[in-house]
Amino acid sequence: MPARAAGPVRTLRALALATHLGPTVAVTTVATLLAVAAGVPGGRAALVCAAVLAGQASIGWSNDWLDADRDRAVARADKPVVQGAVQPSVLRTAALLAALAAVVLSLALGLVPGLLLLVLVASGWAYNAGLKRTVASVVPYVTGFGALPAGVVAAAPGTPLAPWWLMAAGGALGAAAHVANVAPDLEDDLATGVRGLPHRLGARISAGLGALLLGAASLLLVLGPEGSPSAAGWVGLGLAAPAVAVAALAGTPRFRRLAFPAVMLLTVLDVVLLVLGGSAVT
């Protein structure tokens, strides 16, 4: 029995990793916490969580499917498809089914929140399909993560409009995540013809830009809400300092792989503190 189960278990593990598990969990967690902060009722908040999870899974799977040959060319040992644990055809099928699920789940929330949430999914697919190779590589991150909080907030009763500072912070965090995510793979990307904005700017300039964007996003989340910043907000700014420092050092080989986890962790912490601080997001 264990021997027969090894194949399916290995495939399931590979599929989970191919979603780009860390970012997928982080983005889904952020969306769910924002739903709580926006006063989205429990059942609809769960629907937001499921819709975002399906969308993020589809983006991760489509990335590993479309990049399979390129990842093999540079021997990306961290990729399940390179390890032979899953075939590109399986990832393609999973990506398309997850995208369909994301569409159904998102639109179940209503037309406005559904379409806004799907902007993130469409942006991720557009990036994977070719925008990553252009000077506009940052655009899908800005549009997708700027639209995400708008979609989550719109899922609340009355379809409220998200405050400008929340959408601006989402866009800035998305851009910072793009720079940090690309940093460890700059050389491999260039070797396979990928020349997005960070590649054209160079490692050090990209790192500095990412740090500025990360700092700006944290300031927006703390100073954007009406009234004086809460104690949780000031704690958030304190926590932002080391993450911004790590992002700034992403231009050096030693720190490149730390920048993206730092951005993801800070994003989740910022939203947790936003919820704890009671800041109005509607």
C-alpha positions in Angstrom: 0.0 0.0 0.0 2.7 2.6 0.9 4.5 1.9 -2.4 1.3 2.4 -4.4 0.5 5.6 -2.6 4.0 7.1 -3.2 3.1 8.2 -6.8 -0.1 10.1 -6.0 1.4 11.6 -2.8 4.5 12.8 -4.7 2.3 14.3 -7.4 0.1 16.1 -4.9 3.1 17.5 -3.1 4.6 18.6 -6.4 1.3 20.3 -7.4 1.2 22.1 -4.0 4.8 23.4 -4.4 4.1 24.4 -8.0 1.4 26.8 -6.9 4.4 28.8 -5.5 3.1 27.9 -2.1 4.6 30.7 0.0 3.3 33.6 -2.1 -0.1 31.8 -2.6 -0.6 31.3 1.1 0.5 34.9 1.8 -1.7 36.6 -0.7 -4.7 34.4 0.3 -4.1 35.2 4.0 -3.9 39.0 3.2 -7.1 38.9 1.2 -8.9 37.0 4.0 -7.7 39.4 6.7 -8.7 42.4 4.6 -12.2 40.8 4.2 -12.4 40.6 8.0 -11.3 44.3 8.3 -13.8 45.4 5.7 -16.7 43.7 7.6 -17.4 41.1 5.0 -19.8 38.5 6.5 -18.3 35.1 7.4 -19.7 33.1 4.5 -18.7 35.7 2.0 -15.2 36.1 3.6 -14.7 32.3 3.1 -15.8 32.7 -0.5 -13.2 35.5 -0.9 -10.6 33.2 0.6 -11.5 30.4 -1.8 -11.7 32.6 -4.9 -8.2 34.2 -4.2 -6.7 30.8 -3.4 -8.0 29.3 -6.7 -6.7 32.4 -8.6 -3.3 32.2 -7.0 -3.0 28.5 -7.6 -3.9 29.0 -11.3 -1.2 31.7 -11.6 1.5 29.5 -10.0 0.6 26.4 -12.0 0.5 28.4 -15.3 3.9 29.9 -14.5 5.6 26.5 -14.0 3.7 25.0 -17.0 4.7 27.9 -19.4 8.3 28.1 -18.0 9.0 24.4 -18.0 11.5 24.4 -20.9 13.2 27.5 -19.6 13.4 26.1 -16.0 14.9 22.9 -17.4 17.5 24.9 -19.5 18.9 26.5 -16.4 18.4 23.4 -14.1 16.1 25.0 -11.6 16.3 22.3 -9.0 13.6 23.9 -6.9 11.0 23.4 -9.6 8.9 20.2 -9.3 8.6 20.0 -13.1 12.4 20.0 -13.4 12.6 17.3 -10.7 10.3 15.2 -12.8 7.7 15.1 -10.1 5.0 16.5 -12.3 4.5 16.9 -16.0 3.8 20.2 -17.7 0.6 18.8 -19.2 -0.7 18.1 -15.7 0.2 21.7 -14.6 -1.6 23.0 -17.7 -4.8 21.1 -16.8 -4.6 22.2 -13.2 -4.0 25.8 -14.1 -7.0 25.9 -16.4 -9.3 24.2 -13.9 -8.2 26.5 -11.1 -8.7 29.6 -13.3 -12.2 28.4 -14.1 -12.9 27.9 -10.4 -11.5 31.4 -9.7 -13.9 32.9 -12.2 -16.9 31.0 -10.8 -16.0 31.7 -7.1 -15.2 35.4 -7.7 -18.4 36.2 -9.7 -20.4 34.4 -7.0 -19.5 37.4 -4.8 -21.2 39.7 -7.3 -20.2 41.4 -10.6 -18.1 44.3 -9.2 -16.1 42.4 -6.5 -15.8 39.4 -8.8 -14.3 41.4 -11.7 -12.0 43.3 -9.4 -10.7 40.0 -7.9 -10.2 38.6 -11.4 -8.0 41.5 -12.4 -5.4 39.9 -10.2 -5.8 36.6 -11.9 -5.7 38.1 -15.4 -2.7 40.1 -14.5 -0.8 37.1 -13.2 -1.6 35.1 -16.4 -0.6 38.1 -18.6 2.7 38.2 -16.7 3.4 34.5 -17.2 2.3 34.6 -20.9 4.9 37.2 -21.9 4.9 40.5 -20.0 7.6 39.2 -17.8 10.0 39.6 -20.8 9.2 43.3 -21.4 9.9 46.6 -19.8 6.2 46.5 -18.6 6.9 43.5 -16.4 5.9 45.5 -13.3 2.5 46.5 -14.6 0.7 43.2 -13.8 1.9 43.4 -10.2 0.7 47.0 -9.8 -2.7 46.5 -11.4 -3.3 43.1 -9.8 -2.4 43.9 -6.3 -3.9 47.3 -6.5 -7.2 45.7 -7.6 -7.1 43.0 -4.9 -8.0 45.1 -1.9 -10.7 46.9 -4.0 -12.3 43.6 -4.8 -12.2 42.4 -1.2 -13.7 45.6 0.2 -16.4 45.6 -2.6 -17.5 42.2 -1.3 -18.8 43.8 1.9 -22.5 44.7 2.2 -23.3 47.7 0.0 -20.4 47.1 -2.4 -18.2 49.9 -0.8 -15.3 51.5 -2.5 -11.9 50.8 -1.0 -10.0 53.9 0.2 -7.4 55.2 -2.2 -4.5 54.6 0.3 -5.3 50.9 0.5 -5.3 50.4 -3.3 -2.1 52.5 -3.6 -0.4 50.5 -0.9 -1.5 47.3 -2.7 0.0 48.5 -5.9 3.3 49.5 -4.2 3.6 46.2 -2.4 2.9 44.4 -5.7 5.7 46.3 -7.4 8.1 45.7 -4.5 7.2 42.0 -4.6 8.0 41.9 -8.3 11.5 43.3 -7.8 12.2 41.1 -4.8 10.9 38.0 -6.6 13.0 38.4 -9.6 16.2 39.2 -7.7 17.5 35.7 -7.1 17.0 34.6 -10.7 18.4 37.6 -12.6 21.2 35.7 -14.2 19.1 32.6 -15.1 16.4 34.9 -16.6 18.9 36.8 -18.7 20.3 33.5 -20.0 16.9 32.4 -21.2 15.9 35.7 -22.8 13.8 37.3 -20.0 14.4 41.0 -19.7 11.8 42.6 -17.5 12.1 46.0 -15.9 14.3 44.8 -13.0 16.7 43.1 -15.4 17.0 46.4 -17.4 17.6 48.5 -14.4 20.1 46.2 -12.9 20.3 44.5 -9.5 21.3 47.4 -7.3 18.9 50.0 -8.8 16.1 47.5 -8.7 16.8 46.7 -5.0 16.8 50.4 -4.1 13.5 50.9 -5.9 12.0 47.9 -4.2 13.0 49.2 -0.8 11.5 52.6 -1.5 8.2 51.0 -2.7 8.1 48.7 0.4 8.6 51.7 2.7 6.0 53.8 0.9 3.4 51.0 1.2 4.0 50.7 4.9 3.7 54.5 5.3 0.4 54.5 3.3 -1.1 51.7 5.5 -0.2 53.5 8.7 -0.8 57.2 7.8 -3.5 56.7 5.2 -6.5 56.0 7.5 -8.3 58.9 9.0 -7.2 60.0 12.4 -3.9 59.5 14.3 -2.0 56.2 13.7 -2.8 53.5 16.2 -0.3 51.8 18.4 -0.5 48.8 16.1 0.4 51.1 13.2 3.5 52.4 14.8 4.5 48.8 15.6 4.0 48.1 11.9 6.4 50.9 10.9 8.9 49.5 13.3 8.7 46.1 11.8 8.9 47.6 8.3 12.4 49.0 8.9 14.3 45.6 8.8 12.3 44.4 5.9 13.0 47.5 3.9 16.7 47.1 4.8 16.7 43.5 3.5 14.9 44.7 0.3 17.6 47.3 -0.2 20.3 44.7 0.1 18.7 42.5 -2.5 21.1 43.9 -5.1 23.9 41.8 -3.5 24.0 38.0 -4.0 24.1 37.3 -0.3 20.7 38.8 0.4 18.8 38.2 -2.9 16.9 35.2 -1.6 15.8 36.9 1.6 14.2 39.9 -0.1 11.0 38.2 -1.3 10.2 36.4 1.9 10.8 39.7 3.7 8.3 41.5 1.5 5.7 38.7 1.9 6.1 38.5 5.7 5.9 42.3 6.1 2.7 42.4 3.9 1.0 39.9 6.1 2.1 41.6 9.3 1.0 45.0 8.0 -2.5 43.7 7.3 -2.7 41.9 10.7 -1.8 45.1 12.4 -4.3 47.0 10.2 -7.0 44.7 11.5 -5.8 44.9 15.1 -5.6 48.6 15.0 -9.2 48.9 13.8 -8.4 51.1 10.8 -11.4 51.7 8.6 -10.9 50.1 5.1 -14.4 50.9 3.9 
